[in-house]
Amino acid sequence: MLRLTCKSRDWLPNVLDAVRFQGGAVVEDVLNATMLAKIREAMYRAQKAIHQEVGEEKLRRAGELGVLRLMLKFEPIFFSFLELSEVIAIVDGMVSPTAILHLQNGFILPSFPRDQTPSIFQNRFHQDFPRVFNGYLASINVLFAIDEFSASNGATVVVPGSHQRTQAPDTALLESAAVPAEAPAGSMIVFDSTLWHRAGVNTSGKDRLAINHQFTRSFLKQQIDYVRALGEDVILEQRPRTRQLLGWATRVVTSLDEYYRPESERLYQKGQG
């Protein structure tokens, strides 16, 4: 997988080409050490808050491993990812200026002895967007390495060139072509959401932290309705572009009163579809 720094002048066109032809690329030097330290602390606080709100039984039943959903509700620092110029450049360049956030999920991947890692959906090969529209890119992933991504700590394993395929590749072929997306802390791993990938196995003896974003065309439903989940007051406190990414301009009408609002007040704004 191509690796380059966002400090180079031509990083964006090189990433766009790599995503189109190989399925993904690593962009280094996006987050500095100070920001990374704050994010790590916020992720553990969010994990504790999620466990308290959802309950251990429901989380166990979901069969997930260290996934943190709706972190924005508990820690405002996670809004900052939607303000990063590098993220906006990727979204505009790969999807559309009217794209929306499909999901923002944190990962605190625990370490296990290799033969004791649970077999769950995350560590089996899958696509985050299992729909192929004849080359039309409808979804892009921007995965941040909060800790260094290495083969020993469970770096995401990707299969270069496996994106935009109408049929699933053979499992043996996936395994033979798979490579860990190794990256320094502070990097973002950008990939076509149809790329086949899986979580790696963490045998490092400590957690591996990451935050995944998936951005889609605005007519696709979000994993979580962020406007309703966070509340209008919280959404309106954000920058205009952040509000748009969260789905503020692509809401669904729920009454005739909302439908017949003046054009400037409509929930679904022109140019967002």
C-alpha positions as CSV (number, residue, x, y, z in Angstrom):
1,M,0.0,0.0,0.0
2,L,1.3,3.4,-1.0
3,R,2.7,5.5,1.9
4,L,3.3,9.2,1.7
5,T,3.2,12.3,4.0
6,C,0.5,14.9,3.8
7,K,3.3,17.5,3.9
8,S,4.2,16.7,0.3
9,R,2.7,19.1,-2.2
10,D,1.2,16.3,-4.4
11,W,-0.1,14.0,-1.7
12,L,-3.7,14.3,-2.6
13,P,-3.6,13.4,-6.3
14,N,-1.3,10.5,-5.5
15,V,-3.7,9.2,-2.9
16,L,-6.7,9.6,-5.2
17,D,-4.8,7.5,-7.9
18,A,-3.8,4.9,-5.4
19,V,-7.3,4.5,-4.1
20,R,-8.7,4.2,-7.6
21,F,-6.1,1.6,-8.8
22,Q,-5.0,-0.2,-5.7
23,G,-7.9,0.5,-3.4
24,G,-6.1,2.5,-0.7
25,A,-3.1,4.4,0.6
26,V,-1.5,5.6,3.9
27,V,-1.2,9.3,4.6
28,E,1.3,10.1,7.4
29,D,1.8,13.1,9.6
30,V,-1.9,14.1,9.9
31,L,-2.1,14.2,13.7
32,N,0.6,15.4,16.1
33,A,1.7,13.8,19.3
34,T,-0.2,16.2,21.5
35,M,-3.4,15.6,19.7
36,L,-2.9,11.8,19.8
37,A,-2.4,11.9,23.6
38,K,-5.7,13.8,24.0
39,I,-7.6,11.4,21.7
40,R,-6.3,8.3,23.5
41,E,-7.5,9.7,26.9
42,A,-10.9,10.6,25.3
43,M,-11.4,7.2,23.8
44,Y,-11.0,5.4,27.1
45,R,-13.4,7.9,28.7
46,A,-15.9,7.3,25.9
47,Q,-15.5,3.5,26.3
48,K,-16.4,3.8,30.0
49,A,-19.4,6.0,29.2
50,I,-20.7,3.7,26.5
51,H,-20.4,0.7,28.8
52,Q,-22.4,2.5,31.4
53,E,-25.1,3.6,29.0
54,V,-25.5,0.5,27.0
55,G,-24.7,-2.2,29.6
56,E,-22.3,-5.1,29.5
57,E,-24.9,-7.6,28.4
58,K,-26.0,-5.8,25.3
59,L,-22.4,-5.2,24.3
60,R,-21.6,-8.9,24.7
61,R,-24.6,-9.8,22.7
62,A,-23.5,-7.6,19.8
63,G,-20.4,-9.8,19.4
64,E,-18.1,-6.8,18.8
65,L,-14.5,-6.4,20.0
66,G,-13.6,-3.0,21.4
67,V,-15.9,-1.0,19.1
68,L,-16.9,2.5,20.3
69,R,-20.0,3.9,18.6
70,L,-21.3,7.5,18.9
71,M,-18.2,8.8,20.6
72,L,-19.3,12.3,19.6
73,K,-22.0,12.2,22.3
74,F,-19.5,11.8,25.1
75,E,-16.4,13.6,24.0
76,P,-16.5,16.7,21.8
77,I,-12.9,16.2,20.7
78,F,-14.1,13.7,18.1
79,F,-15.8,16.5,16.1
80,S,-12.4,17.8,15.3
81,F,-11.8,14.9,12.8
82,L,-14.6,16.3,10.7
83,E,-12.8,19.6,10.5
84,L,-9.4,18.4,9.3
85,S,-8.4,19.8,6.0
86,E,-6.9,16.5,4.9
87,V,-10.2,14.7,5.6
88,I,-12.3,17.3,3.8
89,A,-9.9,17.0,0.8
90,I,-10.3,13.3,0.6
91,V,-14.1,13.5,0.9
92,D,-14.4,16.1,-1.8
93,G,-11.9,14.5,-4.1
94,M,-13.2,10.9,-3.8
95,V,-16.9,11.1,-3.0
96,S,-18.6,14.6,-3.2
97,P,-18.7,17.9,-1.5
98,T,-22.2,16.9,-0.4
99,A,-21.1,13.6,1.1
100,I,-22.2,12.8,4.7
101,L,-20.7,10.8,7.5
102,H,-22.0,7.3,7.5
103,L,-20.2,6.4,10.7
104,Q,-17.4,7.3,13.1
105,N,-16.4,4.3,15.2
106,G,-13.5,4.0,17.6
107,F,-11.6,0.8,18.1
108,I,-9.8,-0.3,21.2
109,L,-8.4,-3.6,20.0
110,P,-7.3,-5.7,23.0
111,S,-4.3,-8.0,22.9
112,F,-4.7,-11.8,23.0
113,P,-2.4,-14.8,22.7
114,R,-2.6,-15.7,19.0
115,D,-4.6,-18.8,19.5
116,Q,-7.1,-17.1,21.8
117,T,-8.3,-14.2,19.6
118,P,-12.1,-14.5,19.3
119,S,-13.5,-15.2,15.8
120,I,-15.9,-12.3,15.1
121,F,-17.0,-10.3,12.1
122,Q,-14.3,-7.7,12.5
123,N,-11.4,-10.2,12.0
124,R,-13.0,-12.0,9.0
125,F,-12.6,-10.5,5.5
126,H,-15.4,-8.2,4.6
127,Q,-16.3,-5.0,2.8
128,D,-17.6,-1.9,4.7
129,F,-19.7,-1.1,1.7
130,P,-20.8,-4.4,0.0
131,R,-22.3,-2.8,-3.1
132,V,-20.6,-2.2,-6.4
133,F,-22.1,0.3,-8.8
134,N,-20.1,-0.2,-12.0
135,G,-17.1,1.8,-10.8
136,Y,-19.2,4.5,-9.2
137,L,-17.6,5.3,-5.9
138,A,-20.3,5.7,-3.2
139,S,-18.3,5.3,0.0
140,I,-14.8,6.0,1.2
141,N,-13.1,5.0,4.5
142,V,-10.7,7.3,6.5
143,L,-9.1,5.2,9.3
144,F,-6.9,7.0,11.7
145,A,-4.0,5.1,13.4
146,I,-4.1,6.6,17.0
147,D,-1.4,4.1,17.9
148,E,1.1,2.8,15.4
149,F,-0.3,0.1,13.1
150,S,2.0,-2.9,12.9
151,A,1.6,-6.6,12.1
152,S,2.1,-7.5,15.8
153,N,-0.6,-5.2,17.2
154,G,-3.4,-6.0,14.8
155,A,-3.0,-3.5,12.0
156,T,-5.9,-3.7,9.5
157,V,-5.2,-6.3,6.9
158,V,-6.1,-5.3,3.3
159,V,-6.1,-7.0,0.0
160,P,-4.8,-4.5,-2.6
161,G,-6.8,-4.4,-5.8
162,S,-9.8,-6.3,-4.4
163,H,-12.1,-3.2,-4.5
164,Q,-15.0,-2.6,-7.0
165,R,-15.5,-6.3,-7.7
166,T,-19.0,-7.6,-8.2
167,Q,-18.2,-11.1,-6.9
168,A,-16.4,-11.9,-3.7
169,P,-12.8,-13.2,-4.2
170,D,-12.0,-16.7,-3.1
171,T,-11.0,-16.9,0.6
172,A,-7.7,-18.5,-0.2
173,L,-6.9,-15.8,-2.7
174,L,-7.7,-13.1,-0.1
175,E,-5.4,-14.7,2.4
176,S,-2.6,-15.1,0.0
177,A,-2.7,-11.5,-1.3
178,A,-3.4,-9.8,2.1
179,V,-1.0,-7.3,3.7
180,P,-1.1,-5.4,6.9
181,A,-1.6,-1.7,6.5
182,E,1.3,-0.7,8.6
183,A,1.5,3.0,9.5
184,P,2.9,5.4,12.1
185,A,0.6,6.8,14.8
186,G,-1.1,9.9,13.5
187,S,-1.6,8.5,10.0
188,M,-4.8,8.1,8.1
189,I,-5.5,5.0,6.0
190,V,-7.7,5.9,3.1
191,F,-9.5,3.2,1.2
192,D,-12.4,2.5,-1.1
193,S,-15.1,1.0,1.2
194,T,-15.5,-1.9,-1.2
195,L,-12.0,-3.0,-0.5
196,W,-11.8,-6.4,1.2
197,H,-10.1,-6.2,4.6
198,R,-10.2,-7.4,8.2
199,A,-8.8,-6.5,11.6
200,G,-5.5,-8.0,12.3
201,V,-4.6,-10.1,15.4
202,N,-3.2,-8.1,18.3
203,T,-0.5,-10.1,20.1
204,S,1.5,-7.0,21.3
205,G,0.5,-7.2,24.9
206,K,-1.3,-3.8,24.9
207,D,-4.4,-2.2,23.2
208,R,-4.2,-0.8,19.7
209,L,-6.4,2.3,19.2
210,A,-7.9,3.6,15.9
211,I,-10.8,5.6,14.7
212,N,-12.7,4.7,11.5
213,H,-14.7,7.1,9.4
214,Q,-16.9,6.2,6.5
215,F,-18.2,8.9,4.2
216,T,-21.0,8.2,1.6
217,R,-23.1,9.9,-1.0
218,S,-25.8,11.9,0.7
219,F,-28.7,9.8,-0.4
220,L,-27.4,6.7,1.6
221,K,-28.6,6.2,5.1
222,Q,-26.3,6.7,8.0
223,Q,-25.4,4.0,10.5
224,I,-26.6,6.4,13.2
225,D,-28.9,9.4,12.6
226,Y,-26.4,11.8,14.1
227,V,-28.7,14.8,14.1
228,R,-31.3,12.9,16.2
229,A,-28.7,11.1,18.3
230,L,-26.8,14.3,19.3
231,G,-29.7,16.8,19.3
232,E,-30.2,20.0,17.3
233,D,-28.5,22.2,19.8
234,V,-25.3,20.2,19.6
235,I,-25.4,20.1,15.8
236,L,-25.9,23.9,15.5
237,E,-22.9,24.5,17.7
238,Q,-20.7,23.0,15.0
239,R,-19.1,24.6,11.9
240,P,-21.4,24.7,8.8
241,R,-19.4,22.0,7.0
242,T,-19.4,19.8,10.1
243,R,-23.2,20.1,10.3
244,Q,-23.5,19.1,6.7
245,L,-21.3,16.1,7.2
246,L,-23.4,15.0,10.2
247,G,-26.5,15.0,8.0
248,W,-28.1,18.4,8.9
249,A,-28.9,19.3,5.3
250,T,-30.2,15.8,4.3
251,R,-32.8,15.1,7.0
252,V,-36.1,13.3,6.3
253,V,-39.3,15.1,6.7
254,T,-41.5,13.6,9.5
255,S,-44.7,15.8,9.2
256,L,-46.6,18.0,6.8
257,D,-45.5,21.0,8.8
258,E,-41.9,20.2,8.1
259,Y,-42.7,19.4,4.4
260,Y,-44.3,22.8,3.8
261,R,-41.6,24.9,5.4
262,P,-40.2,27.8,3.4
263,E,-37.4,26.7,1.1
264,S,-34.6,28.2,3.3
265,E,-35.9,26.2,6.3
266,R,-36.4,22.8,4.6
267,L,-34.7,19.8,6.1
268,Y,-33.4,18.5,2.8
269,Q,-31.5,21.3,1.1
270,K,-31.0,21.7,-2.6
271,G,-27.6,20.7,-3.8
272,Q,-27.3,18.0,-1.1
273,G,-28.8,15.1,-2.9
